[in-house]
Amino acid sequence: MLPTETRNNYLILTPDGVGSTYLARALTVYLQSVDLDYWNTNDLLYGLDIIDGNLYNGDFHGNHETLEDIRHKLLITGNLLVCRVAHYLVLNRLKIRKEDYSILYNECGRKFNTVLFCERDPFEYALSWSISNQTGKRNVFSESERIDTHGAGVQKPIDLDYFQSKLAQYGEYEYWAEDNFNITHTVNYDDLHQNVDSVMQKITGMTHTTFLQDYSRLRYLASKNQYSGESLEDICKMHAMIDRLNHSRRLPTIMPLKMNTLADKQKRVTNFFEIVDIYNQWASKGNRHQEVTEKQLVDTIAKEEKIYDNK
């Protein structure tokens, strides 16, 4: 039996495109690294199954499971969980049929002690979604997949109407999360990528550290053929642990890679400064977000260069 203070389920709220897949996998790995047997189901609205009394991410049932089915599976299973609810999946399901989401939200209030609200600068959120709209991929999980999806030399404009629609959806996500969940922590995308262990410590109240930061940095560098030759012993151990968790169904996938830095996006998107203007027009209309300045863009690029520097 785990001590009371560690018997805690984690729910991640996301519009997607804010690092929630990385957060879910990283949090599960962090907890597993001190022998706390957490299972990451990915999204509650997509693919829940039960094995030996444990809830996990099985075959992707998609929109076929009812909210009552999902509630029942949460009710009858007792394994420790890291789960997610994506606002865009709620919207997609509502296009197909009307459902009473209080069934799910009330069960989440019972089941999950810690509720994490994922946030990101809406400019980069909408930009990332717009690039994913072109590539057809919201995450990549291997160095080769990142190269195939985001290889050097790709330059094209993004759909401006789509970019604007994602800005509006981010605002809807903020109100949805605040209206329906008891948020206990806010997880900022930039904080997560600058120091993942520090974020894990704040979420869990624990103090141990891992090699997740170096693991993520080196995989990104390897996908750009910039690996510097530093020791990989601890990184290989981390990779082996993640593989074991994936094979035992405690992780639905391995860790996703960082797809693009802001510098990568600026090089790729030929109408980059046009979308900056569109974002600033949106931000100036009285919502809770500030306009983006050229200095902020330069500072963000410089910070990311330090994180993903070929040391």
N, C-alpha and C positions, 0 to 999 in steps of 0.2 A: 504494500500500500504506500503510495506517495504521500509525503507531508501535505497537509491541507493547502499550504500556500503555493504548491506547485501543481495541484490538481486544477488546472485552468485551461479552458478551451479558448482559442483565438479565432476571431472573425475579422476578415479583411474586406473593407468596402472599397470599391474601385469603379471608375468609368472605363478602365483599361487604358493602356498607354501611359501609365503613371508609375510603372515599376512594380505592380502588384504581384505578377508571376514570380519575379525575382525575390520579392519580399517573402512570399509564401514558402518558396523553396529554402531560402536562406534561414528563415525562422525555424523551419523544421530541422534543418541540418544543425543549427545552433543548439536547439534543445536536445537533439539526438546525441550531440557530442558529449553531453554529460549524462548519457544513458536514460534520458526521459523519452519514453516510447510514444512519440507523437506521429500522427498520420496526416499527411496533407491530401485532402480530397480534391483539390482545385476548386471549381465553382460548384456551389450547392445546386444550381439550376442545370447542371450538365454532367450526367454520367455517374450518379451515385450507385454503388453496389455494396453488398455485405459479404464478408468472408470470415468464417469462424467468429461471428459476433462483432467483427470490426467493420466500421464504415470506411470505404475507400473509393477511389476513382476507378471505375471499371469500364465497361463498354459505354461509348458515348450515346446515351439515350436521347440527348438533345431535348427537344421540347415535348417529348412524349410523356414524361413523368408529370403527374399532377402535383400541385403544392401539398395536397394531403399525403401523397406518397412520400414526398421529401420530408414532411413533418414527422411521419411515422418512422422513417428510417433514423432520423435524429433521435427520436424518443426511445427506440428499442436498442440502440447501440451505446456502448460505454467507453470506447477507446478514446484516448486523448487526441484532440483535433486541432489542426490549422486549416481553416476553410475560408472561402471567399464568396461574396455576392457581388456580381457585376451589374451595374445599373443598365448598361446597354443590353444585357441579356433579358432583363426585366422588360425593357422597351420592345425588344424583338418578340418576346412571348405575347405581349399585349397586342401586337399586330395580328396575331393568330387567333387569340381568344381572350375574353375577359376573365379575370381571376381575382379572387379576394386575397390580396397579398398580406393582409393582417394575419392570415394563417401562418405564413412563413416568418414574418417579422416578430410575431409573438413568441414563436418557438425559438427563434434566434436569441431573443431576450432572455429566455429560460436557459438555453444551452451554453451561451458564450459569455464568459466573465469579462473578457477583454475584447473590445471592438476598436479596430484600427482604421482610421480614416486616411486614405492615401490622397496626397495632394501634390500638384505639380504646377509650375508656371503655365497658365492656360495657353500661352503662345507656343511653347514647346510641345504641350499636349496635343494641340490641334495640328501642329506641324508633323509630329510623329504619326498621328492617325492618317494624315494626308499622304505621307510616304507609304504607309502600310496599305492604304487604299490602292496604290499603284502596284506594289509588290505582291499583294495578297497574303502577306505574312505579318502577324503581330509580334511574333517572337522567332528567334533562331536558336538552335540548341547545339550546334557544332561549328567549329571553325570553317569547315568547308561550306556549310549551309550559309554562313554569313558572307563568305566570299561570293558564292553564287547569287545571293540576294542583293548584296550591297557592294559589289566589286567596284574598284576604282574606275573612273571614267564615265560613270552614268551621270548624265546631266539632262534634266527635263523640268518643265514647269509643273506645279501642282494645281489641282482644280480649286479655284478660288471660292466657288460656291460651297464645295465640300468643306474647305477650311472654315468658312463662316458657320456652317452648320455644326461643326464640332465645338466651336467656341460657345454656341448657344447650349449645346448638350452638356458642356462642362458646368455651366451655371445651373442647369437642371439637376445635375448630379449632386452638387453641393446642398441644395435644398432637400432633395430626396434623402440623403444620408442624415441630415440634421433632423428631419421630420420623423424618421422611422426607426432610428437606432440610438442607443445610449453610448455615444462615442467616448472612449476612455483615453485614446492616444491619437495624435495626428502624426503621420509619417510623411516627411517631405522627401520627394524624389532625389533632390540634390544631396541631402544629408545621407541618404541610403547609399549613394555611390561614392561619397567622400570618405565615409567611415562606417562600414556595415556593422562592425562589432559594437560601436558606440550606440547605434540605433537598437541593436538587439538587447544591449544591456538596459537601456531605458525602458524598453517594452516589457522585459521579463523580470527586471530587478536583480538579475544575476551579474556576476563580475568576470566570468571567464572569457577568454579570447580564442579566436579561431584563425585559420588561414584563408577565410573567405575573401577578404579584400585582395590579397595577392593572387588568389586563384582566379578571381574575376578579371583582374587587370591583365594577367599573363595570357589568358585565353583570348581576350580582345586583341592584344598585341600579336599573338600568334596568327590570328585571322588576317592581320595586315602585314605579315612577314617581317615583324619588328622584334621578335624575341631576342633578348640580349645575352642569353647563355647563363643566367643565374641558376642556382641550385633548384632542382625540382623535387627533391625528396618529400618535403612536406606537402607540396602541391599534389604529387601523385597519391599520397595517402588520403588527402581530401577527396580526390577524384574517385578513388576506390570506395571510400565510404559512401559517396553520393550514388555510385553505381549499385552498391548493395541495397541502399534504401529504395532505389528505383525498382530493382528486381524483386524486393520483398513487398512491393506495392505501397510502401509508406510515402514514396514520392511518385506522382503520376508521370513525371519526366525528370530528366537531369536538369541542372541549372541552365537557364537561358543566358546567352551572351549579350553584352552591350552591343546594340546594333549600330548606332551612329552617335558620335559626339555632335555638338552644335556646329563645330567647324566642318565636320563631314556633311551635315545637312546644308550648310551655306554653300559648299562647293557643288552639291548635287542639284539644289533647287534653283532654277534659273530666274524665277520671279520672287526670290527671297525677300527683297526689300519692298516689293509690292505687298506681300503678306504682312510685313511689319507694319505698314501703313494701315492695312485692314484691321489688324489686331488693335492698334492704338485708337482707331475710330470706335471699335467695340468697347475698349476699356474706358474711353472718355464719356460713355453714356451713363455713368453713375453706378456701375456695379462695384463690387468690392475689390477689383484688381486695378493695379497701376499700369500706366503706359510704359512701354519698353523704350529705353534710350540706347543710343549707339554705345555709350560707355558700359551699360549693363551687358550688352551682347559681347563686347570685347572682354569684359571681366569674366563672364561665364566661360568663354572659350579658353581663357588663361587658366582658370581653375581646373577645367577638364584636362587640359594639357599636363598639369601637375599630377592629377590622379592617374592618368593613363600614359605617363611618361615612360620611355624606354630606359629605365634606370640602369 
